[in-house]
């Protein structure tokens, strides 16, 4: 059995491969890569967000919201999850929740890079 850290690293590698496959517009292969990442680490927030983004782009915002919320359960300080959740909420007309998550994303991003304007 692999150590948890090693599985986490492998999950991150599968997620990065999925991102590259999205860039190549190979969406089915990207989906497989993200699922492989989650099979290794079910709390891999980037893979959860990326799956949500595939769903959002396919016109399934409610399913995307489920993945973004799962990413935030895994890492509540993951700005990308907040931003994408805000976008998904905006698409379904839930403006208050959209604004709340977009503001959370902006706040978290500003903490990461305080020198940026």
RAPETA-V880658 format. One record per pair of residues at least 24 apart in sequence whose ideal C-beta (glycine too) atoms are under 7 Angstrom apart, sorted by the first residue. I is the first residue (numbers start at 1). GAP is how many residues later the second one is. If there is no record, write none. Layout:
# RAPETA-V880658
i;gap
I;GAP
I;GAP
This chain:
# RAPETA-V880658
i;gap
7;33
7;34
8;33
10;30
11;26
11;29
11;30
11;33
11;36
14;26
15;29
15;31
15;32
15;35
18;32
19;31
27;27
30;24
43;31
45;26
45;29
45;30
45;33
45;36
48;26
49;31
49;32
49;35
52;32
53;31
56;32
61;27
61;30
61;31
64;24
77;31
79;26
79;29
79;30
82;26
